[in-house]
């Protein structure tokens, strides 16, 4: 079992499903990404740079996406909580797989330009 698997299995089944959806989408989009625990949470690394960090918490999942992507998505999906560099998706909400797809595509674009 990898460190990421160990991280994911500590949560309830629904949270595990959400984390696995993020992980799967990341692997689909980030070519040649390395996955590891970085700053205590799962992270996709490309060329030694963290491109997406994600973690589960009691009431939400937080995606650490950087300023540019958080800014773009904040205007498009204002129903979520944002900081300058993160997006929080409440556990009480239906999980937005389509937003995870869009977010990863944006991160892939910004990470490669």
Residue frames as qw, qx, qy, qz and C-alpha x, y, z in Angstrom:
[[0.000, 0.891, 0.455, 0.000, 0.00, 0.00, 0.00],
 [0.414, 0.449, -0.027, 0.792, 1.40, 3.40, -0.95],
 [0.158, -0.201, -0.424, 0.869, 1.51, 6.43, 1.33],
 [0.336, -0.047, -0.226, -0.913, -1.37, 7.91, -0.69],
 [0.595, -0.259, -0.702, -0.295, -3.47, 4.78, -0.22],
 [0.432, -0.279, -0.669, 0.536, -2.77, 4.87, 3.51],
 [0.052, 0.084, 0.150, -0.984, -3.80, 8.54, 3.62],
 [0.466, -0.122, -0.427, -0.765, -7.05, 7.85, 1.77],
 [0.585, -0.250, -0.765, -0.102, -8.11, 4.79, 3.76],
 [0.205, -0.128, -0.626, 0.741, -8.14, 6.70, 7.04],
 [0.319, 0.072, 0.051, -0.944, -11.37, 8.44, 5.98],
 [0.618, 0.285, 0.595, -0.427, -15.00, 7.33, 5.68],
 [0.581, 0.248, 0.705, 0.321, -16.09, 5.67, 2.43],
 [0.339, 0.883, 0.321, 0.044, -17.60, 8.79, 0.82],
 [0.131, -0.912, 0.303, 0.245, -14.49, 10.85, 1.53],
 [0.561, -0.259, 0.698, 0.363, -12.36, 8.01, 0.16],
 [0.555, 0.566, 0.574, 0.205, -14.45, 8.06, -3.03],
 [0.157, 0.983, 0.058, -0.070, -13.92, 11.81, -3.39],
 [0.327, -0.742, 0.506, 0.295, -10.18, 11.57, -2.83],
 [0.605, 0.006, 0.726, 0.327, -9.90, 8.70, -5.31],
 [0.469, 0.782, 0.402, 0.086, -11.84, 10.73, -7.88],
 [0.010, -0.957, 0.231, 0.176, -9.34, 13.59, -7.53],
 [0.495, -0.472, 0.672, 0.284, -6.46, 11.15, -7.76],
 [0.637, 0.320, 0.666, 0.219, -7.85, 9.41, -10.83],
 [0.360, 0.911, 0.202, 0.016, -8.54, 12.68, -12.64],
 [0.204, -0.864, 0.394, 0.236, -5.05, 13.93, -11.80],
 [0.556, -0.233, 0.729, 0.324, -3.45, 10.82, -13.27],
 [0.578, 0.590, 0.547, 0.139, -5.60, 11.15, -16.40],
 [0.255, 0.959, 0.104, 0.062, -4.54, 14.74, -17.03],
 [0.209, -0.871, 0.431, 0.109, -1.05, 15.25, -15.58],
 [0.888, 0.381, -0.239, 0.100, 1.34, 13.49, -17.91],
 [0.647, 0.299, -0.478, 0.514, 4.46, 12.14, -16.20],
 [0.386, -0.718, 0.188, -0.548, 3.29, 13.29, -12.77],
 [0.411, 0.083, -0.811, 0.408, 4.83, 11.89, -9.65],
 [0.580, -0.633, -0.254, -0.446, 2.54, 11.37, -6.69],
 [0.512, 0.041, -0.652, 0.558, 3.69, 11.70, -3.11],
 [0.409, -0.805, -0.405, 0.144, 2.78, 12.96, 0.34],
 [0.388, 0.298, -0.075, 0.869, 3.99, 16.56, 0.55],
 [0.205, -0.284, 0.250, -0.903, 3.13, 18.88, 3.42],
 [0.310, 0.015, 0.836, -0.452, 1.26, 15.88, 4.95],
 [0.662, 0.450, 0.351, -0.486, -1.27, 15.56, 2.07],
 [0.723, 0.269, 0.551, 0.319, -1.41, 13.86, -1.35],
 [0.076, 0.799, -0.195, -0.564, 0.34, 15.87, -4.04],
 [0.806, 0.480, 0.248, 0.242, 0.97, 15.63, -7.75],
 [0.316, -0.718, 0.318, 0.533, 4.46, 16.78, -8.67],
 [0.752, 0.608, 0.169, 0.191, 5.67, 17.63, -12.17],
 [0.564, 0.560, -0.219, 0.566, 9.38, 18.27, -12.67],
 [0.462, -0.083, -0.542, 0.697, 9.83, 18.62, -8.91],
 [0.176, -0.135, 0.107, -0.969, 7.09, 21.24, -8.57],
 [0.174, 0.362, 0.852, -0.335, 3.86, 20.59, -6.70],
 [0.125, -0.156, -0.500, -0.843, 1.01, 21.19, -9.10],
 [0.616, -0.432, -0.282, -0.595, -1.95, 19.94, -7.05],
 [0.089, 0.090, -0.841, 0.526, -2.18, 19.21, -3.34],
 [0.584, -0.365, -0.344, -0.638, -5.43, 17.90, -1.91],
 [0.136, 0.092, -0.844, 0.510, -6.58, 16.93, 1.54],
 [0.480, -0.529, -0.614, -0.336, -9.63, 15.79, 3.44],
 [0.014, -0.201, 0.517, -0.832, -10.83, 17.49, 6.59],
 [0.180, 0.257, 0.824, -0.472, -13.78, 17.03, 8.91],
 [0.392, 0.639, 0.451, -0.484, -16.24, 19.13, 6.88],
 [0.517, 0.800, -0.098, -0.287, -14.62, 19.59, 3.48],
 [0.830, 0.095, 0.247, 0.491, -11.98, 18.66, 0.93],
 [0.021, -0.899, 0.145, 0.413, -9.43, 21.33, 0.21],
 [0.793, 0.418, 0.208, 0.392, -7.66, 21.62, -3.13],
 [0.328, -0.734, 0.173, 0.569, -4.45, 23.65, -3.06],
 [0.675, 0.557, 0.425, 0.231, -4.37, 25.04, -6.59],
 [0.439, -0.044, 0.146, 0.885, -2.44, 28.30, -6.60],
 [0.085, 0.480, 0.205, -0.849, -3.54, 31.87, -7.09],
 [0.226, 0.205, -0.510, -0.804, -4.36, 31.89, -10.82],
 [0.307, -0.213, -0.884, -0.282, -6.60, 28.82, -10.80],
 [0.133, -0.478, -0.709, 0.501, -8.35, 29.77, -7.54],
 [0.117, 0.409, 0.024, -0.905, -9.09, 33.21, -8.99],
 [0.296, 0.074, -0.656, -0.691, -10.50, 31.81, -12.23],
 [0.327, -0.299, -0.892, -0.086, -12.69, 29.22, -10.53],
 [0.063, -0.380, -0.558, 0.735, -13.89, 31.63, -7.83],
 [0.286, 0.295, -0.125, -0.903, -15.57, 33.72, -10.47],
 [0.458, 0.045, -0.718, -0.523, -17.06, 30.71, -12.26],
 [0.625, -0.339, -0.703, -0.038, -18.12, 28.67, -9.20],
 [0.073, -0.538, 0.323, -0.775, -18.78, 31.16, -6.38],
 [0.794, -0.437, -0.190, -0.376, -20.71, 28.61, -4.28],
 [0.864, -0.118, -0.337, 0.356, -17.45, 27.23, -2.81],
 [0.414, -0.884, 0.083, 0.200, -15.13, 28.74, -0.22],
 [0.724, 0.521, -0.107, 0.440, -11.85, 30.12, -1.49],
 [0.454, -0.735, 0.100, 0.494, -8.65, 31.55, -0.12],
 [0.193, 0.789, -0.378, -0.444, -6.04, 33.11, -2.37],
 [0.205, 0.469, -0.823, -0.247, -4.73, 29.67, -3.31],
 [0.105, 0.042, 0.984, -0.139, -7.32, 27.06, -2.26],
 [0.568, -0.176, -0.369, -0.715, -10.81, 25.79, -2.94],
 [0.226, -0.062, 0.859, -0.456, -12.88, 24.12, -0.22],
 [0.529, -0.131, -0.602, -0.584, -15.63, 21.74, -1.28],
 [0.528, -0.302, 0.498, -0.618, -17.99, 20.94, 1.61],
 [0.062, -0.046, 0.997, 0.011, -18.64, 17.27, 2.32],
 [0.391, 0.440, 0.631, -0.506, -22.34, 18.11, 2.39],
 [0.452, 0.600, -0.215, -0.624, -22.29, 19.10, -1.31],
 [0.923, 0.320, 0.211, 0.029, -22.58, 16.72, -4.23],
 [0.549, -0.462, 0.407, 0.565, -19.02, 16.18, -5.37],
 [0.472, 0.803, -0.020, -0.364, -18.33, 18.20, -8.53],
 [0.790, -0.044, 0.471, 0.390, -16.36, 15.79, -10.71],
 [0.516, 0.729, 0.271, 0.358, -16.66, 18.20, -13.66],
 [0.117, -0.974, 0.168, -0.095, -14.97, 20.95, -11.64],
 [0.696, -0.490, 0.465, 0.245, -12.12, 18.61, -10.68],
 [0.731, 0.362, 0.425, 0.393, -11.64, 17.86, -14.38],
 [0.263, 0.908, 0.107, 0.309, -11.59, 21.57, -15.26],
 [0.422, -0.868, 0.258, 0.029, -9.31, 22.40, -12.35],
 [0.769, -0.254, 0.471, 0.350, -6.77, 19.74, -13.36],
 [0.613, 0.577, 0.338, 0.420, -6.83, 20.92, -16.97],
 [0.017, 0.976, -0.039, 0.216, -6.17, 24.50, -15.83],
 [0.592, -0.699, 0.377, 0.135, -3.37, 23.39, -13.51],
 [0.802, 0.086, 0.441, 0.393, -1.84, 21.36, -16.30],
 [0.424, 0.802, 0.194, 0.372, -1.96, 24.39, -18.60],
 [0.179, -0.952, 0.181, -0.168, -0.46, 26.80, -16.06],
 [0.747, -0.507, 0.398, 0.165, 2.10, 24.22, -14.95],
 [0.750, 0.155, 0.456, 0.453, 3.36, 23.79, -18.50],
 [0.356, 0.768, 0.223, 0.483, 3.43, 27.45, -19.58]]
